[in-house]
């Protein structure tokens, strides 16, 4: 019996072929999204490119929504990995970690605009991501940025009381990520969501909009925006010279 061909714990050839085909389907789907936008995904087009019958794709994904969900999970995981690398490089300074996370988001979005659009851009017609399907992957991103802010508070370099964000009830995604009883009764969740949404908005304006035609140096504007957001989170930053 050859290695990997039996049931002794190795990956079978059939499993390897299935994984390779699944990866090819997702790769072609990403290419369609990059070339045609969020409304341009076509299972028939993917099947044609792979020289398969359209019905054969349903052996790998139950429907188009299942394929989109898999792409969303991959995008969240890729972003979370990029944030993790950036934060680790910033070592133990929470302020530097927050700046690094914001910069990593921007770099990832500019390098992977179709993936950014998939999870933060125009909704795909007829598709609605379900928390139970994408919540774990999306939660990795939320938990990464929330952990930085919690560390900043513990280190005494950020004070939620300096923020204008009030305590807010958590939405279903946060409840699914943390559990209803684990979220603090404080403005912290709202501050993190407000801050990250602001950074996402800037990046979206750069990826999709006309920001680069409005200012000559978007890099400097982004750094200033991050600083402004941090002050709104209650970070104690030295005044600009």
HELIX and SHEET records of a PDB file:
HELIX    1   1 UNK A   13  UNK A   36  1                                  24    
HELIX    2   2 UNK A   43  UNK A   49  1                                   7    
HELIX    3   3 UNK A   54  UNK A   59  5                                   6    
HELIX    4   4 UNK A   64  UNK A   89  1                                  26    
HELIX    5   5 UNK A   94  UNK A  111  1                                  18    
HELIX    6   6 UNK A  113  UNK A  120  1                                   8    
HELIX    7   7 UNK A  131  UNK A  154  1                                  24    
HELIX    8   8 UNK A  160  UNK A  162  5                                   3    
HELIX    9   9 UNK A  172  UNK A  178  1                                   7    
HELIX   10  10 UNK A  188  UNK A  208  1                                  21    
HELIX   11  11 UNK A  211  UNK A  214  1                                   4    
HELIX   12  12 UNK A  218  UNK A  232  1                                  15    
END                                                                             
